[in-house]
Amino acid sequence: MNVDTVEQDTRQFIVETFLAKQDEGQLAEDASLLGEGIVDSTGILELIEHLEKTYGITVLDEEMTADNLDSIAKIAEFVRRKTGA
């Protein structure tokens, strides 16, 4: 698994779960998911559940920060660190 794979999977999950399909191409890897209103606090919990199930990681309370989860690129890097990939 590499960062590109995580980015693709995360993008697909976000588009299918939170966006209309026509918005898919407009979602940049560095777009703020919270700041742009793409994901809200409940959505973050759904996203975390997806990451934990898909990648076999545990996201600790103290890791639930914008530094780790506020964009596709940040999520991919966070998953890479957690999995040691």
PDB file of N, CA, C and O in Angstrom:
ATOM      1  N   MET A   1       0.850  -1.181   0.000  1.00  0.00           N
ATOM      2  CA  MET A   1       0.000   0.000   0.000  1.00  0.00           C
ATOM      3  C   MET A   1       0.888   1.233   0.000  1.00  0.00           C
ATOM      4  O   MET A   1       1.858   1.322   0.753  1.00  0.00           O
ATOM      5  N   ASN A   2       0.540   2.174  -0.852  1.00  0.00           N
ATOM      6  CA  ASN A   2       1.301   3.414  -0.881  1.00  0.00           C
ATOM      7  C   ASN A   2       0.360   4.603  -0.695  1.00  0.00           C
ATOM      8  O   ASN A   2      -0.860   4.447  -0.648  1.00  0.00           O
ATOM      9  N   VAL A   3       0.944   5.777  -0.591  1.00  0.00           N
ATOM     10  CA  VAL A   3       0.168   6.989  -0.338  1.00  0.00           C
ATOM     11  C   VAL A   3      -0.847   7.224  -1.452  1.00  0.00           C
ATOM     12  O   VAL A   3      -1.972   7.645  -1.181  1.00  0.00           O
ATOM     13  N   ASP A   4      -0.469   6.960  -2.698  1.00  0.00           N
ATOM     14  CA  ASP A   4      -1.398   7.167  -3.819  1.00  0.00           C
ATOM     15  C   ASP A   4      -2.633   6.283  -3.690  1.00  0.00           C
ATOM     16  O   ASP A   4      -3.749   6.726  -3.959  1.00  0.00           O
ATOM     17  N   THR A   5      -2.434   5.030  -3.276  1.00  0.00           N
ATOM     18  CA  THR A   5      -3.555   4.112  -3.093  1.00  0.00           C
ATOM     19  C   THR A   5      -4.484   4.608  -1.999  1.00  0.00           C
ATOM     20  O   THR A   5      -5.705   4.575  -2.156  1.00  0.00           O
ATOM     21  N   VAL A   6      -3.916   5.065  -0.892  1.00  0.00           N
ATOM     22  CA  VAL A   6      -4.725   5.592   0.213  1.00  0.00           C
ATOM     23  C   VAL A   6      -5.476   6.839  -0.244  1.00  0.00           C
ATOM     24  O   VAL A   6      -6.650   7.011   0.083  1.00  0.00           O
ATOM     25  N   GLU A   7      -4.807   7.708  -0.997  1.00  0.00           N
ATOM     26  CA  GLU A   7      -5.471   8.916  -1.499  1.00  0.00           C
ATOM     27  C   GLU A   7      -6.652   8.550  -2.396  1.00  0.00           C
ATOM     28  O   GLU A   7      -7.725   9.143  -2.281  1.00  0.00           O
ATOM     29  N   GLN A   8      -6.461   7.580  -3.287  1.00  0.00           N
ATOM     30  CA  GLN A   8      -7.538   7.174  -4.194  1.00  0.00           C
ATOM     31  C   GLN A   8      -8.713   6.585  -3.422  1.00  0.00           C
ATOM     32  O   GLN A   8      -9.868   6.921  -3.685  1.00  0.00           O
ATOM     33  N   ASP A   9      -8.416   5.709  -2.470  1.00  0.00           N
ATOM     34  CA  ASP A   9      -9.465   5.088  -1.666  1.00  0.00           C
ATOM     35  C   ASP A   9     -10.211   6.132  -0.839  1.00  0.00           C
ATOM     36  O   ASP A   9     -11.440   6.107  -0.762  1.00  0.00           O
ATOM     37  N   THR A  10      -9.469   7.045  -0.224  1.00  0.00           N
ATOM     38  CA  THR A  10     -10.084   8.077   0.610  1.00  0.00           C
ATOM     39  C   THR A  10     -10.951   8.997  -0.236  1.00  0.00           C
ATOM     40  O   THR A  10     -12.061   9.347   0.163  1.00  0.00           O
ATOM     41  N   ARG A  11     -10.454   9.384  -1.387  1.00  0.00           N
ATOM     42  CA  ARG A  11     -11.232  10.227  -2.307  1.00  0.00           C
ATOM     43  C   ARG A  11     -12.537   9.521  -2.683  1.00  0.00           C
ATOM     44  O   ARG A  11     -13.607  10.129  -2.632  1.00  0.00           O
ATOM     45  N   GLN A  12     -12.455   8.263  -3.053  1.00  0.00           N
ATOM     46  CA  GLN A  12     -13.643   7.515  -3.447  1.00  0.00           C
ATOM     47  C   GLN A  12     -14.642   7.448  -2.294  1.00  0.00           C
ATOM     48  O   GLN A  12     -15.837   7.654  -2.506  1.00  0.00           O
ATOM     49  N   PHE A  13     -14.171   7.163  -1.076  1.00  0.00           N
ATOM     50  CA  PHE A  13     -15.060   7.101   0.085  1.00  0.00           C
ATOM     51  C   PHE A  13     -15.741   8.446   0.327  1.00  0.00           C
ATOM     52  O   PHE A  13     -16.950   8.497   0.556  1.00  0.00           O
ATOM     53  N   ILE A  14     -14.979   9.525   0.278  1.00  0.00           N
ATOM     54  CA  ILE A  14     -15.535  10.861   0.534  1.00  0.00           C
ATOM     55  C   ILE A  14     -16.559  11.235  -0.533  1.00  0.00           C
ATOM     56  O   ILE A  14     -17.633  11.744  -0.215  1.00  0.00           O
ATOM     57  N   VAL A  15     -16.230  10.985  -1.786  1.00  0.00           N
ATOM     58  CA  VAL A  15     -17.156  11.314  -2.877  1.00  0.00           C
ATOM     59  C   VAL A  15     -18.446  10.507  -2.737  1.00  0.00           C
ATOM     60  O   VAL A  15     -19.540  11.060  -2.846  1.00  0.00           O
ATOM     61  N   GLU A  16     -18.319   9.210  -2.499  1.00  0.00           N
ATOM     62  CA  GLU A  16     -19.503   8.358  -2.409  1.00  0.00           C
ATOM     63  C   GLU A  16     -20.337   8.647  -1.165  1.00  0.00           C
ATOM     64  O   GLU A  16     -21.558   8.493  -1.190  1.00  0.00           O
ATOM     65  N   THR A  17     -19.693   9.060  -0.087  1.00  0.00           N
ATOM     66  CA  THR A  17     -20.386   9.241   1.184  1.00  0.00           C
ATOM     67  C   THR A  17     -20.888  10.660   1.399  1.00  0.00           C
ATOM     68  O   THR A  17     -21.968  10.858   1.955  1.00  0.00           O
ATOM     69  N   PHE A  18     -20.112  11.655   0.962  1.00  0.00           N
ATOM     70  CA  PHE A  18     -20.418  13.034   1.332  1.00  0.00           C
ATOM     71  C   PHE A  18     -20.705  13.982   0.166  1.00  0.00           C
ATOM     72  O   PHE A  18     -21.271  15.054   0.378  1.00  0.00           O
ATOM     73  N   LEU A  19     -20.332  13.615  -1.043  1.00  0.00           N
ATOM     74  CA  LEU A  19     -20.469  14.533  -2.179  1.00  0.00           C
ATOM     75  C   LEU A  19     -21.337  13.941  -3.274  1.00  0.00           C
ATOM     76  O   LEU A  19     -21.493  12.724  -3.376  1.00  0.00           O
ATOM     77  N   ALA A  20     -21.889  14.808  -4.076  1.00  0.00           N
ATOM     78  CA  ALA A  20     -22.544  14.360  -5.297  1.00  0.00           C
ATOM     79  C   ALA A  20     -21.455  13.925  -6.271  1.00  0.00           C
ATOM     80  O   ALA A  20     -20.384  14.530  -6.311  1.00  0.00           O
ATOM     81  N   LYS A  21     -21.709  12.917  -7.029  1.00  0.00           N
ATOM     82  CA  LYS A  21     -20.700  12.354  -7.938  1.00  0.00           C
ATOM     83  C   LYS A  21     -20.088  13.413  -8.860  1.00  0.00           C
ATOM     84  O   LYS A  21     -18.912  13.313  -9.209  1.00  0.00           O
ATOM     85  N   GLN A  22     -20.859  14.416  -9.256  1.00  0.00           N
ATOM     86  CA  GLN A  22     -20.336  15.425 -10.177  1.00  0.00           C
ATOM     87  C   GLN A  22     -19.255  16.296  -9.542  1.00  0.00           C
ATOM     88  O   GLN A  22     -18.528  16.980 -10.263  1.00  0.00           O
ATOM     89  N   ASP A  23     -19.129  16.291  -8.225  1.00  0.00           N
ATOM     90  CA  ASP A  23     -18.114  17.097  -7.547  1.00  0.00           C
ATOM     91  C   ASP A  23     -16.769  16.384  -7.434  1.00  0.00           C
ATOM     92  O   ASP A  23     -15.802  16.966  -6.943  1.00  0.00           O
ATOM     93  N   GLU A  24     -16.697  15.146  -7.878  1.00  0.00           N
ATOM     94  CA  GLU A  24     -15.507  14.326  -7.693  1.00  0.00           C
ATOM     95  C   GLU A  24     -14.234  14.985  -8.205  1.00  0.00           C
ATOM     96  O   GLU A  24     -13.223  14.995  -7.503  1.00  0.00           O
ATOM     97  N   GLY A  25     -14.262  15.526  -9.395  1.00  0.00           N
ATOM     98  CA  GLY A  25     -13.072  16.111  -9.988  1.00  0.00           C
ATOM     99  C   GLY A  25     -12.621  17.393  -9.327  1.00  0.00           C
ATOM    100  O   GLY A  25     -11.487  17.826  -9.532  1.00  0.00           O
ATOM    101  N   GLN A  26     -13.480  18.007  -8.541  1.00  0.00           N
ATOM    102  CA  GLN A  26     -13.157  19.279  -7.910  1.00  0.00           C
ATOM    103  C   GLN A  26     -12.545  19.121  -6.524  1.00  0.00           C
ATOM    104  O   GLN A  26     -12.208  20.120  -5.889  1.00  0.00           O
ATOM    105  N   LEU A  27     -12.395  17.906  -6.047  1.00  0.00           N
ATOM    106  CA  LEU A  27     -11.866  17.661  -4.710  1.00  0.00           C
ATOM    107  C   LEU A  27     -10.348  17.498  -4.775  1.00  0.00           C
ATOM    108  O   LEU A  27      -9.843  16.435  -5.136  1.00  0.00           O
ATOM    109  N   ALA A  28      -9.630  18.558  -4.422  1.00  0.00           N
ATOM    110  CA  ALA A  28      -8.163  18.530  -4.443  1.00  0.00           C
ATOM    111  C   ALA A  28      -7.638  17.765  -3.234  1.00  0.00           C
ATOM    112  O   ALA A  28      -8.286  17.712  -2.188  1.00  0.00           O
ATOM    113  N   GLU A  29      -6.451  17.172  -3.391  1.00  0.00           N
ATOM    114  CA  GLU A  29      -5.852  16.403  -2.306  1.00  0.00           C
ATOM    115  C   GLU A  29      -5.599  17.246  -1.063  1.00  0.00           C
ATOM    116  O   GLU A  29      -5.599  16.726   0.052  1.00  0.00           O
ATOM    117  N   ASP A  30      -5.385  18.546  -1.252  1.00  0.00           N
ATOM    118  CA  ASP A  30      -5.078  19.410  -0.112  1.00  0.00           C
ATOM    119  C   ASP A  30      -6.268  20.266   0.327  1.00  0.00           C
ATOM    120  O   ASP A  30      -6.110  21.161   1.157  1.00  0.00           O
ATOM    121  N   ALA A  31      -7.451  20.000  -0.220  1.00  0.00           N
ATOM    122  CA  ALA A  31      -8.652  20.755   0.173  1.00  0.00           C
ATOM    123  C   ALA A  31      -9.012  20.440   1.619  1.00  0.00           C
ATOM    124  O   ALA A  31      -8.994  19.278   2.025  1.00  0.00           O
ATOM    125  N   SER A  32      -9.337  21.461   2.391  1.00  0.00           N
ATOM    126  CA  SER A  32      -9.742  21.279   3.785  1.00  0.00           C
ATOM    127  C   SER A  32     -11.141  20.676   3.825  1.00  0.00           C
ATOM    128  O   SER A  32     -12.116  21.321   3.439  1.00  0.00           O
ATOM    129  N   LEU A  33     -11.230  19.444   4.292  1.00  0.00           N
ATOM    130  CA  LEU A  33     -12.519  18.764   4.339  1.00  0.00           C
ATOM    131  C   LEU A  33     -13.474  19.441   5.314  1.00  0.00           C
ATOM    132  O   LEU A  33     -14.673  19.537   5.052  1.00  0.00           O
ATOM    133  N   LEU A  34     -12.945  19.905   6.426  1.00  0.00           N
ATOM    134  CA  LEU A  34     -13.772  20.597   7.420  1.00  0.00           C
ATOM    135  C   LEU A  34     -14.033  22.040   7.006  1.00  0.00           C
ATOM    136  O   LEU A  34     -15.171  22.506   7.052  1.00  0.00           O
ATOM    137  N   GLY A  35     -12.993  22.738   6.606  1.00  0.00           N
ATOM    138  CA  GLY A  35     -13.099  24.148   6.252  1.00  0.00           C
ATOM    139  C   GLY A  35     -14.018  24.411   5.075  1.00  0.00           C
ATOM    140  O   GLY A  35     -14.681  25.447   5.021  1.00  0.00           O
ATOM    141  N   GLU A  36     -14.063  23.480   4.133  1.00  0.00           N
ATOM    142  CA  GLU A  36     -14.913  23.646   2.954  1.00  0.00           C
ATOM    143  C   GLU A  36     -16.293  23.022   3.142  1.00  0.00           C
ATOM    144  O   GLU A  36     -17.107  23.008   2.218  1.00  0.00           O
ATOM    145  N   GLY A  37     -16.549  22.508   4.342  1.00  0.00           N
ATOM    146  CA  GLY A  37     -17.861  21.951   4.643  1.00  0.00           C
ATOM    147  C   GLY A  37     -18.153  20.627   3.966  1.00  0.00           C
ATOM    148  O   GLY A  37     -19.314  20.239   3.844  1.00  0.00           O
ATOM    149  N   ILE A  38     -17.123  19.931   3.526  1.00  0.00           N
ATOM    150  CA  ILE A  38     -17.305  18.640   2.868  1.00  0.00           C
ATOM    151  C   ILE A  38     -17.666  17.580   3.898  1.00  0.00           C
ATOM    152  O   ILE A  38     -18.523  16.730   3.653  1.00  0.00           O
ATOM    153  N   VAL A  39     -17.006  17.634   5.049  1.00  0.00           N
ATOM    154  CA  VAL A  39     -17.214  16.681   6.129  1.00  0.00           C
ATOM    155  C   VAL A  39     -17.462  17.470   7.408  1.00  0.00           C
ATOM    156  O   VAL A  39     -16.785  18.464   7.673  1.00  0.00           O
ATOM    157  N   ASP A  40     -18.439  17.023   8.201  1.00  0.00           N
ATOM    158  CA  ASP A  40     -18.683  17.646   9.500  1.00  0.00           C
ATOM    159  C   ASP A  40     -18.172  16.709  10.599  1.00  0.00           C
ATOM    160  O   ASP A  40     -17.526  15.704  10.303  1.00  0.00           O
ATOM    161  N   SER A  41     -18.455  17.028  11.848  1.00  0.00           N
ATOM    162  CA  SER A  41     -17.914  16.231  12.953  1.00  0.00           C
ATOM    163  C   SER A  41     -18.418  14.790  12.916  1.00  0.00           C
ATOM    164  O   SER A  41     -17.668  13.869  13.240  1.00  0.00           O
ATOM    165  N   THR A  42     -19.650  14.585  12.534  1.00  0.00           N
ATOM    166  CA  THR A  42     -20.169  13.226  12.402  1.00  0.00           C
ATOM    167  C   THR A  42     -19.497  12.519  11.231  1.00  0.00           C
ATOM    168  O   THR A  42     -19.188  11.330  11.308  1.00  0.00           O
ATOM    169  N   GLY A  43     -19.277  13.249  10.163  1.00  0.00           N
ATOM    170  CA  GLY A  43     -18.602  12.692   9.002  1.00  0.00           C
ATOM    171  C   GLY A  43     -17.181  12.255   9.307  1.00  0.00           C
ATOM    172  O   GLY A  43     -16.709  11.250   8.777  1.00  0.00           O
ATOM    173  N   ILE A  44     -16.497  13.010  10.162  1.00  0.00           N
ATOM    174  CA  ILE A  44     -15.135  12.624  10.562  1.00  0.00           C
ATOM    175  C   ILE A  44     -15.166  11.263  11.245  1.00  0.00           C
ATOM    176  O   ILE A  44     -14.286  10.432  11.021  1.00  0.00           O
ATOM    177  N   LEU A  45     -16.179  11.034  12.078  1.00  0.00           N
ATOM    178  CA  LEU A  45     -16.293   9.737  12.748  1.00  0.00           C
ATOM    179  C   LEU A  45     -16.533   8.621  11.737  1.00  0.00           C
ATOM    180  O   LEU A  45     -15.981   7.530  11.880  1.00  0.00           O
ATOM    181  N   GLU A  46     -17.345   8.878  10.721  1.00  0.00           N
ATOM    182  CA  GLU A  46     -17.556   7.895   9.652  1.00  0.00           C
ATOM    183  C   GLU A  46     -16.255   7.629   8.902  1.00  0.00           C
ATOM    184  O   GLU A  46     -15.936   6.482   8.588  1.00  0.00           O
ATOM    185  N   LEU A  47     -15.515   8.682   8.619  1.00  0.00           N
ATOM    186  CA  LEU A  47     -14.241   8.554   7.923  1.00  0.00           C
ATOM    187  C   LEU A  47     -13.253   7.741   8.752  1.00  0.00           C
ATOM    188  O   LEU A  47     -12.561   6.873   8.221  1.00  0.00           O
ATOM    189  N   ILE A  48     -13.187   8.019  10.043  1.00  0.00           N
ATOM    190  CA  ILE A  48     -12.286   7.277  10.928  1.00  0.00           C
ATOM    191  C   ILE A  48     -12.664   5.799  10.950  1.00  0.00           C
ATOM    192  O   ILE A  48     -11.790   4.934  10.889  1.00  0.00           O
ATOM    193  N   GLU A  49     -13.954   5.508  11.036  1.00  0.00           N
ATOM    194  CA  GLU A  49     -14.401   4.113  11.021  1.00  0.00           C
ATOM    195  C   GLU A  49     -13.957   3.426   9.726  1.00  0.00           C
ATOM    196  O   GLU A  49     -13.499   2.284   9.750  1.00  0.00           O
ATOM    197  N   HIS A  50     -14.094   4.118   8.613  1.00  0.00           N
ATOM    198  CA  HIS A  50     -13.653   3.578   7.321  1.00  0.00           C
ATOM    199  C   HIS A  50     -12.148   3.297   7.330  1.00  0.00           C
ATOM    200  O   HIS A  50     -11.716   2.229   6.897  1.00  0.00           O
ATOM    201  N   LEU A  51     -11.357   4.239   7.817  1.00  0.00           N
ATOM    202  CA  LEU A  51      -9.900   4.057   7.855  1.00  0.00           C
ATOM    203  C   LEU A  51      -9.520   2.885   8.750  1.00  0.00           C
ATOM    204  O   LEU A  51      -8.653   2.087   8.396  1.00  0.00           O
ATOM    205  N   GLU A  52     -10.159   2.780   9.896  1.00  0.00           N
ATOM    206  CA  GLU A  52      -9.837   1.693  10.826  1.00  0.00           C
ATOM    207  C   GLU A  52     -10.168   0.333  10.220  1.00  0.00           C
ATOM    208  O   GLU A  52      -9.380  -0.604  10.336  1.00  0.00           O
ATOM    209  N   LYS A  53     -11.326   0.219   9.576  1.00  0.00           N
ATOM    210  CA  LYS A  53     -11.723  -1.053   8.964  1.00  0.00           C
ATOM    211  C   LYS A  53     -10.872  -1.386   7.744  1.00  0.00           C
ATOM    212  O   LYS A  53     -10.455  -2.530   7.561  1.00  0.00           O
ATOM    213  N   THR A  54     -10.619  -0.389   6.918  1.00  0.00           N
ATOM    214  CA  THR A  54      -9.907  -0.622   5.661  1.00  0.00           C
ATOM    215  C   THR A  54      -8.431  -0.917   5.874  1.00  0.00           C
ATOM    216  O   THR A  54      -7.870  -1.785   5.205  1.00  0.00           O
ATOM    217  N   TYR A  55      -7.797  -0.207   6.797  1.00  0.00           N
ATOM    218  CA  TYR A  55      -6.347  -0.300   6.956  1.00  0.00           C
ATOM    219  C   TYR A  55      -5.905  -0.976   8.247  1.00  0.00           C
ATOM    220  O   TYR A  55      -4.706  -1.079   8.509  1.00  0.00           O
ATOM    221  N   GLY A  56      -6.853  -1.437   9.057  1.00  0.00           N
ATOM    222  CA  GLY A  56      -6.507  -2.159  10.277  1.00  0.00           C
ATOM    223  C   GLY A  56      -5.763  -1.306  11.288  1.00  0.00           C
ATOM    224  O   GLY A  56      -4.914  -1.806  12.026  1.00  0.00           O
ATOM    225  N   ILE A  57      -6.083  -0.019  11.323  1.00  0.00           N
ATOM    226  CA  ILE A  57      -5.432   0.882  12.272  1.00  0.00           C
ATOM    227  C   ILE A  57      -6.431   1.283  13.352  1.00  0.00           C
ATOM    228  O   ILE A  57      -7.638   1.097  13.200  1.00  0.00           O
ATOM    229  N   THR A  58      -5.915   1.830  14.429  1.00  0.00           N
ATOM    230  CA  THR A  58      -6.736   2.415  15.474  1.00  0.00           C
ATOM    231  C   THR A  58      -6.384   3.890  15.544  1.00  0.00           C
ATOM    232  O   THR A  58      -5.218   4.251  15.703  1.00  0.00           O
ATOM    233  N   VAL A  59      -7.388   4.734  15.427  1.00  0.00           N
ATOM    234  CA  VAL A  59      -7.183   6.177  15.522  1.00  0.00           C
ATOM    235  C   VAL A  59      -7.516   6.585  16.952  1.00  0.00           C
ATOM    236  O   VAL A  59      -8.668   6.513  17.379  1.00  0.00           O
ATOM    237  N   LEU A  60      -6.501   7.009  17.679  1.00  0.00           N
ATOM    238  CA  LEU A  60      -6.677   7.419  19.067  1.00  0.00           C
ATOM    239  C   LEU A  60      -7.330   8.792  19.134  1.00  0.00           C
ATOM    240  O   LEU A  60      -7.249   9.576  18.189  1.00  0.00           O
ATOM    241  N   ASP A  61      -7.979   9.076  20.263  1.00  0.00           N
ATOM    242  CA  ASP A  61      -8.645  10.372  20.432  1.00  0.00           C
ATOM    243  C   ASP A  61      -7.701  11.532  20.148  1.00  0.00           C
ATOM    244  O   ASP A  61      -8.075  12.494  19.477  1.00  0.00           O
ATOM    245  N   GLU A  62      -6.481  11.440  20.657  1.00  0.00           N
ATOM    246  CA  GLU A  62      -5.529  12.537  20.483  1.00  0.00           C
ATOM    247  C   GLU A  62      -5.030  12.670  19.042  1.00  0.00           C
ATOM    248  O   GLU A  62      -4.409  13.674  18.693  1.00  0.00           O
ATOM    249  N   GLU A  63      -5.298  11.666  18.207  1.00  0.00           N
ATOM    250  CA  GLU A  63      -4.908  11.722  16.792  1.00  0.00           C
ATOM    251  C   GLU A  63      -6.010  12.313  15.906  1.00  0.00           C
ATOM    252  O   GLU A  63      -5.790  12.556  14.719  1.00  0.00           O
ATOM    253  N   MET A  64      -7.175  12.540  16.473  1.00  0.00           N
ATOM    254  CA  MET A  64      -8.305  13.098  15.719  1.00  0.00           C
ATOM    255  C   MET A  64      -8.148  14.609  15.610  1.00  0.00           C
ATOM    256  O   MET A  64      -8.884  15.378  16.228  1.00  0.00           O
ATOM    257  N   THR A  65      -7.171  15.010  14.809  1.00  0.00           N
ATOM    258  CA  THR A  65      -6.854  16.429  14.646  1.00  0.00           C
ATOM    259  C   THR A  65      -6.856  16.802  13.167  1.00  0.00           C
ATOM    260  O   THR A  65      -6.770  15.943  12.290  1.00  0.00           O
ATOM    261  N   ALA A  66      -6.957  18.093  12.917  1.00  0.00           N
ATOM    262  CA  ALA A  66      -6.895  18.587  11.539  1.00  0.00           C
ATOM    263  C   ALA A  66      -5.550  18.252  10.904  1.00  0.00           C
ATOM    264  O   ALA A  66      -5.478  18.025   9.697  1.00  0.00           O
ATOM    265  N   ASP A  67      -4.489  18.219  11.698  1.00  0.00           N
ATOM    266  CA  ASP A  67      -3.169  17.884  11.154  1.00  0.00           C
ATOM    267  C   ASP A  67      -3.153  16.490  10.535  1.00  0.00           C
ATOM    268  O   ASP A  67      -2.372  16.225   9.621  1.00  0.00           O
ATOM    269  N   ASN A  68      -4.007  15.602  11.026  1.00  0.00           N
ATOM    270  CA  ASN A  68      -4.048  14.229  10.522  1.00  0.00           C
ATOM    271  C   ASN A  68      -5.200  13.955   9.560  1.00  0.00           C
ATOM    272  O   ASN A  68      -5.087  13.086   8.695  1.00  0.00           O
ATOM    273  N   LEU A  69      -6.310  14.689   9.699  1.00  0.00           N
ATOM    274  CA  LEU A  69      -7.534  14.265   9.029  1.00  0.00           C
ATOM    275  C   LEU A  69      -8.246  15.336   8.207  1.00  0.00           C
ATOM    276  O   LEU A  69      -9.388  15.122   7.802  1.00  0.00           O
ATOM    277  N   ASP A  70      -7.620  16.471   7.947  1.00  0.00           N
ATOM    278  CA  ASP A  70      -8.346  17.570   7.308  1.00  0.00           C
ATOM    279  C   ASP A  70      -8.240  17.620   5.786  1.00  0.00           C
ATOM    280  O   ASP A  70      -8.848  18.490   5.164  1.00  0.00           O
ATOM    281  N   SER A  71      -7.496  16.727   5.182  1.00  0.00           N
ATOM    282  CA  SER A  71      -7.434  16.679   3.717  1.00  0.00           C
ATOM    283  C   SER A  71      -7.081  15.261   3.290  1.00  0.00           C
ATOM    284  O   SER A  71      -6.611  14.454   4.092  1.00  0.00           O
ATOM    285  N   ILE A  72      -7.309  14.978   2.038  1.00  0.00           N
ATOM    286  CA  ILE A  72      -6.972  13.653   1.519  1.00  0.00           C
ATOM    287  C   ILE A  72      -5.477  13.395   1.674  1.00  0.00           C
ATOM    288  O   ILE A  72      -5.076  12.301   2.072  1.00  0.00           O
ATOM    289  N   ALA A  73      -4.657  14.381   1.366  1.00  0.00           N
ATOM    290  CA  ALA A  73      -3.204  14.224   1.480  1.00  0.00           C
ATOM    291  C   ALA A  73      -2.787  13.968   2.930  1.00  0.00           C
ATOM    292  O   ALA A  73      -1.946  13.107   3.187  1.00  0.00           O
ATOM    293  N   LYS A  74      -3.367  14.705   3.874  1.00  0.00           N
ATOM    294  CA  LYS A  74      -3.028  14.515   5.290  1.00  0.00           C
ATOM    295  C   LYS A  74      -3.482  13.143   5.781  1.00  0.00           C
ATOM    296  O   LYS A  74      -2.777  12.495   6.554  1.00  0.00           O
ATOM    297  N   ILE A  75      -4.643  12.705   5.338  1.00  0.00           N
ATOM    298  CA  ILE A  75      -5.143  11.384   5.726  1.00  0.00           C
ATOM    299  C   ILE A  75      -4.220  10.295   5.197  1.00  0.00           C
ATOM    300  O   ILE A  75      -3.887   9.360   5.926  1.00  0.00           O
ATOM    301  N   ALA A  76      -3.805  10.404   3.944  1.00  0.00           N
ATOM    302  CA  ALA A  76      -2.920   9.399   3.350  1.00  0.00           C
ATOM    303  C   ALA A  76      -1.595   9.330   4.102  1.00  0.00           C
ATOM    304  O   ALA A  76      -1.087   8.239   4.359  1.00  0.00           O
ATOM    305  N   GLU A  77      -1.038  10.467   4.452  1.00  0.00           N
ATOM    306  CA  GLU A  77       0.219  10.494   5.205  1.00  0.00           C
ATOM    307  C   GLU A  77       0.019   9.911   6.604  1.00  0.00           C
ATOM    308  O   GLU A  77       0.875   9.176   7.096  1.00  0.00           O
ATOM    309  N   PHE A  78      -1.092  10.230   7.240  1.00  0.00           N
ATOM    310  CA  PHE A  78      -1.404   9.696   8.566  1.00  0.00           C
ATOM    311  C   PHE A  78      -1.510   8.171   8.518  1.00  0.00           C
ATOM    312  O   PHE A  78      -0.937   7.485   9.365  1.00  0.00           O
ATOM    313  N   VAL A  79      -2.235   7.640   7.539  1.00  0.00           N
ATOM    314  CA  VAL A  79      -2.378   6.190   7.403  1.00  0.00           C
ATOM    315  C   VAL A  79      -1.017   5.559   7.136  1.00  0.00           C
ATOM    316  O   VAL A  79      -0.712   4.501   7.686  1.00  0.00           O
ATOM    317  N   ARG A  80      -0.199   6.187   6.303  1.00  0.00           N
ATOM    318  CA  ARG A  80       1.145   5.659   6.031  1.00  0.00           C
ATOM    319  C   ARG A  80       1.945   5.558   7.321  1.00  0.00           C
ATOM    320  O   ARG A  80       2.597   4.543   7.571  1.00  0.00           O
ATOM    321  N   ARG A  81       1.900   6.603   8.143  1.00  0.00           N
ATOM    322  CA  ARG A  81       2.629   6.577   9.422  1.00  0.00           C
ATOM    323  C   ARG A  81       2.089   5.486  10.346  1.00  0.00           C
ATOM    324  O   ARG A  81       2.861   4.779  10.995  1.00  0.00           O
ATOM    325  N   LYS A  82       0.773   5.352  10.403  1.00  0.00           N
ATOM    326  CA  LYS A  82       0.155   4.371  11.302  1.00  0.00           C
ATOM    327  C   LYS A  82       0.448   2.935  10.872  1.00  0.00           C
ATOM    328  O   LYS A  82       0.592   2.051  11.717  1.00  0.00           O
ATOM    329  N   THR A  83       0.535   2.702   9.571  1.00  0.00           N
ATOM    330  CA  THR A  83       0.760   1.343   9.081  1.00  0.00           C
ATOM    331  C   THR A  83       2.240   1.035   8.894  1.00  0.00           C
ATOM    332  O   THR A  83       2.619  -0.119   8.695  1.00  0.00           O
ATOM    333  N   GLY A  84       3.068   2.063   8.958  1.00  0.00           N
ATOM    334  CA  GLY A  84       4.496   1.862   8.752  1.00  0.00           C
ATOM    335  C   GLY A  84       4.842   1.568   7.306  1.00  0.00           C
ATOM    336  O   GLY A  84       5.923   1.058   7.014  1.00  0.00           O
ATOM    337  N   ALA A  85       3.925   1.890   6.397  1.00  0.00           N
ATOM    338  CA  ALA A  85       4.156   1.609   4.968  1.00  0.00           C
ATOM    339  C   ALA A  85       5.057   2.656   4.349  1.00  0.00           C
ATOM    340  O   ALA A  85       5.360   2.584   3.158  1.00  0.00           O
TER     341      ALA A  85
END
